[in-house]
Amino acid sequence: MIIDLKGLKLAIIGGNSPCKQILEILLGPGLKELDPKVIVVADTLTRVEGIQYAREKGIFTTMDYDEVCKLSDMDVILKLKNDEILSCILEKVNTEHVSIIDLDAYRATSFLNFLKSEEERLKIKRTIQSDEIDKSEIVKLFDQFTATIKENAEEENRYLKDEREDLIEMEKELFQIIQGSMIPTFIINNEHIITHWNWACEKLTGHNAYELVGTDRQWVPFRSAKRPTMADVIVGEMSEQEVSKYYGSSWRKSGLINEAYEAEEFFPHIGENGKWIFFTAAPIKSPDGKVMGAIETLKDITEDKKTQEELELQDKELSTLYDKYKKSEEKYRSLFNNNPNPIFIIDRQTLEILDVNHRVEEDYGYIKPECLGTPFLEIGDTSDETIKEGLEGLAVNKSILFTKKKHFKKDKTSFFVNIKVVNAIYSHRDVLIASATDITESVEKETQLIQAGKLATLGTMAAGMAHEINQPLNVIQICSDLILKMIKKGVRIPDDELTMMANDIIDNVARAAGVIKHVRDFARQSERDLKKMVINDPINDVFKVLGHQLSVHSVKVEVDLDPEIPEIRAEHNRLEQVFINLVTNAIDSMDERAEKEEGPIEKILEIKTYAQKKWVITKVSDTGIGMTNEVKRKIFEPFFTTKETGKGTGLGTSISFGIIRDYGGTIDILSEYGKGATFIIKFPAIE
């Protein structure tokens, strides 16, 4: 490597060990008369030897390679670093004015030897030009220079020898990799001569490596006459038009490897009956980008082709079946869309709506695209978790019925439906098929009936409510009269007495207001709204309105309510109506027994709550007249009553039974005529 160093302005990229050695020579006294200048040293690493030495010598250093490219006053860039980003950055350099010398490990050694030679040459030149030199000294200097040149040459030869040995080892490894590969592979050089033909390629083609390696006969296993293989196409750097001339439309550029081609073709000369081969070829390039050869891989796809042909045949058969299925599908789609009830197809895992029939659009006001992907639970009351719990536990081919569930139309109007859901397969998917039946009219009539029952109950409670209100009114009256008398007599009422009377008035006003509010809440017609609640609460509220009646009828009440009882899902207002009905019936039953039997009887009403497994249970027992078997059979029928004409509507127990059933509960009766009765009410507990 020979460079004219005189006045040369250099930039160095890469601050490793060779950089420091180069700087020591360029900046040393040996090349002083040539006056080379290093204007910048660049490296992204700041603690390497070359960067630190450059800083000691006052040379500009940088971590930004772009700064090197921006410098205008330089002649040569010495590239000592192999960094991918450098190639892009150095493209900005104007190479007409600036030379870029890429110094790999060998070239860096060669450049250092050149600098040392120049240093020695200049030393000899200075000595020869001296006036005080004789011939023996010149011979000595010449021998020294020759020794330096020889030493440099030997060093470079040693390096090249090491490089050659490394290349031989790499060649051996490459041969072993290619030979041991299960993929049929061959390689050609830039003169189209085969250099590798592996064992897998021998097995596929039936041609041995010793027959072909070293020749340009790579076409022999595939063709009856000489024609370029895909590897030859790559090495020859043929145009696309030339490639198409040989391979027609069966070839294409590889989608995985840049500058590689691939194709598939049937070769009748391979094997007994010929084979379909898929082959790819890619270039092998030198570091400077020149094509040194090409590697081609082969794959036997004969079986794949047979499978493809079978699939195409199956596709034709399936197409016929599909036409039949299409007609059948259209038939069932017609039945689906014309079903009188709204039908939802729901994803089993996400509970999102996959499909709906036309009736959904008519009854709910949505168009089909608005429904698809919407969670099924969101078209109903999202606070009601019973539907989600029921659907999650629904087994394959099983169904479940949800009664009196509130749904909403697009305009937010609410209505009630019964929902029947079945777990089934629809379009090859595990789905839930839900059918909704509008029962709003029957729910409204039932609500009116329940409201009528409430009003009838309030009629029977009138005396008790009057007593409950009269008591606080009497206290208020007495306190007010006393205050007025004291004022008329001019007697000063002590502050503590006045405060006590005021508090009595306040407490009894609150008591009366509470009774009135409770009666008003009970009488109010409420929409169906199931919530989590404790069954003890409506039982306790019964005594707020029936306490006086129980006292007047001399009924002893025994209450045993479990304070830790689990919650249920129901409505407070309606459950209170159930228990008021049971208590008033118990009072009437005990009065009837007292009238019919001689001598006094003990009237006892017992109410108990407790939990058993997954149930919340309430027992209501009385010591009344009891029931015959016939009465027990008819007790829950509408308008059936055992009371005298005008004293009962026959609706109370029927309404109570309907309310209990709506909440998933049951009611059982244990009774013998003349021995009282026990009502056992069970509701599913919320886990």
Secondary structure, DSSP 8 states (H G I E B T S, - for coil): -----TT-EEEEE--SHHHHHHHHHHTSGGGGGG--EEEEEE-S-SSSHHHHHHHHTT--EES-HHHHHH--S-SEEEE----HHHHHHHTTS-TTT-EEEE--HHHHHHHHHHHHHHHHHHHHHHHHTSSS--HHHHHHHHHHHHHHHHHHHHHHHHHHHHHHHHHHHHHHHHHHHHHH-SS-EEEEETTS-EEEE-HHHHHHHS--HHHHTTSS-TTTTT-SS----HHHHHHTT--HHHHHHHHTTSEEE-SSSTT-EEEEEEETTSTTT-EEEEEEEEEEE-TTS-EEEEEEEEEE-HHHHHHHHHHHHHHHHHHHHHHHHHHHHHHHHHHHHT-SS-EEEEETTT-BEEEE-HHHHHHH---HHHHTTSBGGGGB-TT--HHHHHHHT--TT-EEEEEEEEEE-TT--EEEEEEEEEEEEETTEEEEEEEEEE-HHHHHHHHHHHHHHHHHHHHHTHHHHHHHHHHHHHHHHHHHHHHHHHHHTT----HHHHHHHHHHHHHHHHHHHHHHHHHHHHHS------EEE-THHHHHHHHHHHHHHHHHTT-EEEEEE-TT---EEE-HHHHHHHHHHHHHHHHHHHHHHHHHSSS----EEEEEEEEETTEEEEEEEE-S----HHHHHHTTSTT---S-TTS--S-HHHHHHHHHHHTT-EEEEEE-TTS-EEEEEEEE---
